[in-house]
């Protein structure tokens, strides 16, 4: 018999690219759910944050913000700026390319990730935020 459990993780972030490792918290929520195997979808509501996987290590924690700046510079003109004048056009574009969600299989209450793979939330906005990460756990 399949079950669905919804859980949340709350974060307070600072402005700019800030990367949070969610892996341990997600595994804890999986364990608390009582569901032993299935899939977990990790989702951030909003349009200036992203969910992905990386090897959470100091080199990549610097490489990712640097790469985002090269691909989607803060200082170029964005149509969003012309409309809203809130300084975060680059944040919306970065988030659209990275995406707001990820689905991961799990077994025995733990995500089936690679050895060096962690699930992360990436803050991309130009101001501090209170973020809610939604977990939808489906399985048996």
Secondary structure as UniProt FT lines:
FT   STRAND          3..13
FT   STRAND          18..21
FT   HELIX           23..33
FT   STRAND          37..44
FT   STRAND          49..54
FT   HELIX           58..71
FT   TURN            74..75
FT   HELIX           79..84
FT   HELIX           89..98
FT   STRAND          101..107
FT   TURN            108..109
FT   STRAND          110..111
FT   TURN            115..116
FT   STRAND          118..123
FT   STRAND          129..139
//
